[in-house]
Amino acid sequence: MSVDEHIFYNPCKVKIFTTIEILLAYTNINLTEKQQEDVLKLYDLFISSKFYSEVIKLIPGEELDYIQNGIFDTIHEIYRYRDSAMGVMQ
């Protein structure tokens, strides 16, 4: 969901979806399909209400680092594969 039409990972979208997914994973929030349709509004709500910043304080730093590093390592590996001979052939 963070990729544009040119298979480029948009850092802003990565941040938005990471924020939402962390909140969904670490809280008991359930979203309706209708709520999930407007991701930017949802993100704005979580950030402007300071809900995200309060939840993030409760998650151990090592866990957050693991999640964020995993996301960026995965993106890096996708780019690396895409630029490899095998990736270019596909």
ABEGO torsion letter per residue (X at the ends): XABBAAGBBBAAAAAAAAAAAAAAAABABBBBAAAAABAAAAAAAAAAAGAAAAAAAABBAAAAAAAAAAAAAAAAAAAAAAABAAAAAX
